[in-house]
Amino acid sequence: MRFSFAFRPRLLDALRGYSRSRWLADVGAGVTVGIVALPLAMAFAIASGLKPEAGLWTAIIGGFLIALLGGTNVQIGGPAGAFIVIVYGIVERYGVANLLISTACAGVLLFLLGMFKLGNLVRFVPVSIVIGFTNGIAVLIGLSQLKDWLGLAIDKMPGNFFSQVHTLALHIGSFNPHALALGAACLGGLFLWPRLFVQGSPVLRVAEGHTVRRFARIPAPVVALVTLTVLARWLEMPVETIGSKFGGIPQQPPAFALPDFSWDTVRLLVTPTVTIALLGAIESLLCARVADQVATDPHYKKHDPNQELMAQGVANFVVPFFGGMPATGTIARTVTNLRAGATSPIAGMVHAATLVVIVLVAAPLALHIPLAVLAGILLHVAWNMGEWHEFARLKHFSNHYRLLMLGTFLLTVVFDLTVAVEVGLVLSCVLFVRRMSALFRAEPESASTPGTDGLALEPGPRPRMAWHLHGALFFGAAAKIDPIVQAVEDGPEGPEVVLDARDLFALDTTGLEGLEQILKAVGQRGGVLWVVDAQEQPRSLMERSGFSARLAEQNAAQAASAEDRNKNQEETNHGSSAP
């Protein structure tokens, strides 16, 4: 196979025939999703153990590069909720500087995955594993936000599940009722806001005109952030804010800085690097597939997974030099972008520009945002992120599916995502082998039917034994050949053994070794072996390995030996009948 490198951002194709109406739609969608991204970017960074500006500039720089170089029309890149648990664990164990190195190395790995056209391999991750670790991450996000949501007096939350539960239990008596009130109001408002303006709701029945409908388009997180911040400031609530925790958000752009880099450090960071790259690839391509399913615009074109991975790689390589965190495709913001009317990557670039304007103009106002409000937003994100209905549907699926999903979920919660995905993939391979081996069977049957591939099996003097092979004869099913070998060894002398391979669709070298054992057993009994109606792949392997030649040679030798025996017998009979 010849390798060819192709780097073609979707933007180049999207700009063909680009019109003013599409430009206006993309600008409107970009501004909308930029406003939505503002509270989420800050919340994701704070929850990850970083400063809020790390999330904002990741959304700006990473989001711009992903839109500029990506392989999708409407994907919005930036910090994602799925990374919170991963980034927090890396920061706690390795420090922020090593997080930056891991992110940059993960960017290189993502680019290589796309360059070598391995984007489609991500689809081989079973959906049960994806659902398991997604729900597990959602649980951990929710657990990590209880500290700020309740206003507990905890300096720093530990990184693992049991320690977090223990710490929360020890400090539950220090909860702040003002923080809890703000957090509860935020969470309740986020759930209630979309339902206020659905068709037939009391609000729409009472209020008339376009003003209310336009008001309904304001994203719920923005409404919660503004109203509750103003309320907390007006009532002078004693709650922790971005200003009291971090001292505010710098208005100037971040300076370019190279992290301290050494190969010794990189070797220590292999696991977090692979984790970031794997999660980034899965999240971004999953997001792109969701966009493909939701999109209805005639200009929309299905995503290119390899180009998308290369764009993700460039973004994650560049962002750490500006103090950012890992970036990937974000499902909620991408769907918001689509529903706001986006038609091209221009919307994603406008989203980044919108965030720049907001940060540079309104950064001082962020001082007063209560952390309890951001925690409420993240609890809502965690709830929407989890596919909780899948637990109720488990009864409709096989034990294999249940084991993979529940095992991945529990491992993600108790250990971490890397262990969960590694164990899940190994377990899925083992279960797949088990299932495929169960599909293979060798059924005894009558050997009187002639082969249809040119081998004429006319009735002869030899005793006949026949089996019909079904499925894939590979290393997981090779043991099912042993009864055939045993039957030949215990059977009559000089048998004619027929293996009907018309339904044998796959054969590997271990399965071929099983056929070699049958051939050996048949030869020792002085018989002949016919493998009839073999499909293309099994036939190709038998020919390339020399099995077909050995089979023909042994059958020819047995036929010649039988002919010599018959001739000697005739001569003996003729001699004994002479006078």
N, C-alpha and C positions, 0 to 999 in steps of 0.2 A: 504494500500500500504506500503510495507516494504522499508525503506530507506537504501541505500547502498552507501558508499563513495568510489569513485574510482579516483585515481590520477595516470595517466599514460601519461607522455609526449610523443609527437609524435616522438621525437628523438630516443626513444628506438626501435620503429618499423622501422624507416627510416634507422637505421644502420644495419639491417639484409641484408646480401648479399651486403654490401657496397663495392664498387670497387674503384680502383685507378682512373679510368676515371671519375667517379662521384665526387671523391674528388677534382680532378683538376677543374671540372666544377663548383663545389661549391665555391672553393677558388677564381676563376676568377670572379664569380658573386658577391661574398662578397666584393672583393676589389672594383669592379665597383660601387656597391650601396653604399659602404662606402664613396667613393669620392663624389657621388651625395648627400649624407646626410650631408656632411660638411657645405656647405653654408646654406642649409635649416635649420639645427639645430640652427645655430647662428641667422639666421633671425627670426625664430619662437620665440626664447627667447627674443630677443631685442624688437620685436613687442608686446610681452606679458608684457613688463615692467620689464624684468629681465636682468641679465648680460648674455653675449653670452655663457660663460662657463656652465651656467645652462642648456642650450639646448644641448650642446655638451656632457656633462656627462649624461644627460638623455638618449640621443641616445646610448651612450656607455653602461651604466649599465642597463637601461630599455630594450634596444634592445637585449643585451646578455641574460637577464633573460627570455624575451618573447620567444626568439628562443630556449633556453635551455629547458624551461618547457611548451611551448605552445602546442596547439592541431592542428597546421597546419604545412605543409612541408616547406613553403617558406615565411611565413609572416615576414615582417620587422617592428619592433616596434621602437617607439621613439616619440619625440614631433611632434604634428600634427597641421596643420593650423586651424583645427576646434576648437582647444583649445585656440587660440590667444585671441579671444574676451572674453571668459569665464575667463581665467587666468588674463587678464588685469583688468577686473572688480573686481575680488576677491582681487587682489593686491591693487587696488585703494581704495577699501572699507574696507578691513580687514587687509592688510599688508602682507608682504612676509612670516613672521613666521606663520601666520594663513593659508596661502596657503599651506605650507608644512604639517600642521596638517590635513587640508581638504583632501589633496592628499593621505596621509597615511590612513585616515579613509575610503576614497573612495576605496582604495586598499582592505581593509578588506571587504567592502560591495561587491566588485566584486568577491572576493574569495568565499564568502558565496553564491552568486548567482550561481557560477559554482558548488560549493560543493553540493548544494541542487537541481542540475540539472534543473536550470531555464534558461539555455542559449537559449532555443528555444522560450522563451517568448518574446525576443527582436524582433523576426520575426512578432509579432503581431502588431508592430508599423506600421501603414499604410504608403505605399510608398509616398503618397501625403504629409504627415508630414515630412518624411525624406528629400524629395526634397525641401519643403518649408524652413526648417531651414538650410539646406545646402546652398541654394541660399542666404538666409539672412545673414549667417555667411560670405559668400564670399563678399557680399556688404560691411559689416562692416570691413573686413580685408582690402579691397581696400581703404575704406575711411580712415582707421587708418594709411595707408602708404603714403598718400598724403603729410604729413608734411615733411618726409625725402626725398621723391621723388622730391618735389619742393624746398627743402632746406629752408623751412620757419623757421623764428626765433620764435619758440614756445618752451618754457621750458618743458611743460608737457601737453599732450593731455587729455581732460576729457574722461570719460568712456561711456557717453550715446550719442546717435545718434545726437540729435538736438544740444547739446552743442558742439560736434565735428564740425558740419557744421558751427555753429556760430563762433567758434574759428578760423577755416580755413578762413572764409570770412573776419574776422577782420585782419588777418595777411597775406592775399594774396599778399599785396604789398611788403612783405619782401622776396619774393622768390629769390633763388640763381640760376642764369642762368647756372653756372657750374654744380651744382647738377642736375638741370633739364636736361642738356645735357647728363650727365652720366646715369641718370635714364631712359631717353628716348632711349639712345643707348642700354642699357641693355634690356629693354622691347622689343624693336624692334628686337634685336639679338636673344632673346629667341624664338620669333615667327618665325624668318627667318631661324635659324640654322637647324631645322629638315627638312625644305623644300629644302635646298641646296643639299641634298644627296639622295633625293627620286629618284626612277627609272626614267630615262629620263630627269633629271634636267640638265641645262647647265653646271654645275660644273662637273658632271660625264661624260658628252659628251666631254668636253674639256680636262679634266685630265684623265689619264689612270694609271692603276696599282693598287696594293693593298695598297699603302701608303695613298692615299686619302680615301679609304674605312675604313682603320684603324683610320684615323684622325676623320672620321665621327662618330666613336663610342664614342668619348669623350663627356660626358654629357654637354648639353648647359649651365646649371648654372655654371659649373666649368670654361668653356671657358669665359663666361661673367665676372666671378669674377676675374680671373687672368688677362685677357687682359685689362679690364677697371681699375683695381687697378694699374697695371703697367703704363697705360696711365695717370691716375690722378697723380701718383707719379712723372712721368717724366715731365709733364707739370706744376707740382706744383700747382694744382688747389686748391683754397681756399674752400674746402668742409669738412664737418664733417666726421670723420672716427671712427672706433672702438677704436683706441688709444686715440683720443681726447675726446671721450665720456665716455669710460669705463676704460681707462688706460691699455688696452691690455688684453690678456688671460693668466692666470697662467699656467705654464708648468707642475707643479706638480699635482698629483691626489688630488681631494678634500678630506678634512678630514671628518671623521665620526662624526656627531654631533646630539644629540637628541634635537628636538624642545621643547620649554616649553609647557608642556601638562597639561591640567586640564579638568575635565568633564564639568565645567561651560563654558569653551571655546568651547568644542565639541558641546554643546547644541546650541550655537549661530551659529555654522557652519553647521547645518543640511542641509540648502538649497544648499550652494556651494558644500558640500560633495555629495549630491544626484545628483547634476548637473554633476559633474565630472564623477561619476560612470555611470550615464545613458549615457552620451555622449561617454565615453570610451567604454562601452559595445556595443553601436550601431555602432560606427566607426570600432572597431576591428572585429566584426562579419560581418559587411558589407564588409570590406576589405577581410576577409576570403572567403566570397561568391564570390567576384569578382575573387579572385585567383582560386577558384574551376572552374569558367567558362572559364578562360583564359588558365589554365594549359593543356598541351598536353603530358607531360612526362609520360611514362608507369609506373614509380615508384610512381607517385603522388596518394595520397589518400585524399578523401574529409575530410574537417576539423571536429574536435570535438568541438562544441561550448562551452560545459561545461569545458573541459580542457583548452580551450583558455581563458575563463573568469578567471579561477583560476590562470593561468600564468600572465594575466594582473593584477590581484589582488596582486600577489607577487611583481611584478615589481613596481607597484605604491605604495606599502607599503615600499619598500626598498629605492627607489630613493630619497624621501624627506630627508632621513638621510644624503645624500651627497649634499644637496642644489639643487636638481633637480626639475623639473616641471612634470605635469601629462604626462604619456606615453600611447600610444595606437597603434593599427595597422595603418599603413600608406599606402594608396592605391597606390600612385605614386611610392614610393620606392619598394613596394611589386611587382608591375607589372614590374618595371625595373629589379628586382631580377630574376623574372621568365624569362624575355626575354634575360637576360644575361646567362641563362643556369642553374640556381639553381635547385637542385633536392631534397634537404633535409634542415633541420634546421641548418646544419653546415654553410651554406652560411650566415645566419643571425648572427651567432657567429663570423665569419670572418669579416663581416661588422663592428661589434663592435671593433674587434681588429685593423682593419684598421684605424678607427677613433682615437683609442688610439695612434697609431704610429704617425698619422698626428698631433695630438694635442701636443704630447710631443716633436716632432721634429720641427714642422713648426709654433708653436704658435707665435713667435715673428713677423712673416710675416703678421699675421692678424691685426697688429696695423694699417696698411695702407689701409685696406679695407674701401671704402667709404660707408656710410650708404645709400646713394642714390642708389647704386648698389644693396644692399640687399633689399631695398624697391622695386626696379624694379623686382627682383626675386619673391618677395611676391605678387606683383600685377599680375604677370604671374600665380603664384599658385592660387590666388583668381579667376582669369578668368577660369582656367582649372577646378577648384573645382566646380564652379556653373554650373548647368544644365540649361542654358539659353533657350535652344530650347523648354523646357517644357512649357514656357510661351506661345509660339506660338501654341503649341499643345492643349492648354486648351479648345479651341473651339470644340474639338472632344470628350470631356469628359462631365460627368454630372455636374449639379450645386453643388452636394455634394462634388465632387472631387475638383472643383474650389474653393469652400468655404474653404475647409481644407488646400489646398496648399497656396492660397493667404493669408488666415488668419494667418497661421503659419509663412509665409514669413514676413508679416508686423509686427507681434508681436515680431519676432526675431530681426528685425531691430530697432523697436521703443522701445521695453522693453528689454527682454533678452531671452535666449534659454529656461530657466526653465519655464517661463510664457508661451512661445510659445508651448512647448511640452505638458505642463499640460492642457492648454486650447484646444490644438489640439486633445489630447486623449479624453478629455471629450466630445468635439464636435463630434469626430468620433463615440463615443459610442452612443450619442444621434441620430446622423444621421443613424447609423446602426439599432438602435431600430425602428426608423421611417420607414426605408426601409423594415425591416422584418415584421413590423406590416402591411404595405401596401400589403405584399404578402399573408397574411391570408385572407380567405374569407369563408363565409358560404352560399352556394347556395341552395335555395329551390328546391326540386325535388320530383318526384313521389316516394311513399313509397311501391310500389308493388313488388320491387325486393327483393328476399330473401337474408339474410345475408350469407356470405360464411364462417363464422367462427363457424358454428354449430347452430346459432340461426335461427330457421325456422320462418319466418314471413308470415304465411298463412293469407289469407284474413279473417277478423273477423268482428264482429259487431261494433267495436269502430271506430270513425272517425280518419283518419291517417294524420299525418304531418311529413315531412321528410326534412332533410338538409344534404348536402354533405360538409364536412369540409376539407379545403385545407390549407397546410402550417404549421406554428408553432403557437399554441395557448399559448401565454405567456403574461406577464404583459403589453406589449406594444399593444397587440391586443385584450385584454380581453373585451374591450368595444364593440367589434363587436358581442359579444354574446347577448347583451341586446335586439336586435330585435327579437331573438328567444324567449327569456323570455317573451317579450311583446306579441308576436304572440300566445304563449301558454295561457297567461292570458286572452287574448281577444278571444280565440278560443272556440270551443264547449266543452261541459262537457265530461269527461272520454276519452280524446284523447289517441291515441297510437302514441308516438313521436319517430322517428327514426333518430339517428345521425350516418351517414356513415363516419367512421374515417379512411378509408383505405388510404387516402392521408394526414392525420394529422401525421406529422413525429416528432413533439416535443410538449411537454406539460409541463408547470411549475405550481407551486402551485397557482398562481393568475389565470391562465387559468382553473385549477381544480376547483377553487372557482366559476368560471362562470358555469361550469358543475353542481356544487352543486345548483346554483340558478335555473338552468333549471329543475333539479330533484325536487326541492322544489315546483316550479310552477306547474309541471306536477302532483305532489302529491296532491296539493291543488285543482286541477281540477278533481281529481279522476281518473287520467290516468296512463299509464305505459310508461317507457322510455327504449329504446334500444340503446346502443352504440355498433355498429357492426364493425367488421374488424379492430379493433384497432391495431396499430403497437406496436413493443416491448416496446419502451420507454414510450409512453402514457399508455399502459396496465399495465406496471410495477408500475408506479406512482399511478394509480387508485387502484391497488390491495394493495400496501403498505399503502396508506392513508386510506383504509377502504371504499373508494367510491364504489368499485365494490360490497362489501358486503351490503352496504346501498341500492344500486340500486336493487340488487336481493331481499332484504328484502321488500322494498317498492313495487316492482312489484308483489311479492308473496302475500302481504297483499291486494293489489288492485284486484288481480285475485280472492282471497278468498272472498273479499267483493262483487265483481261482481257476483260470483257464488251464494252467499247468496241472493243477490237481485233477481237473476234469479229464484232461488228456491221459494222465497216468492211470486214472481210474478206468478209463475206457480200454487202455492197453492191458491192464490187469484183468479186466473182465474178458477181453478177447483171448488173452493167454489161457485163462482158466477154462474157457469153453472149447479150446482146440483139442482134437483127438490125440 
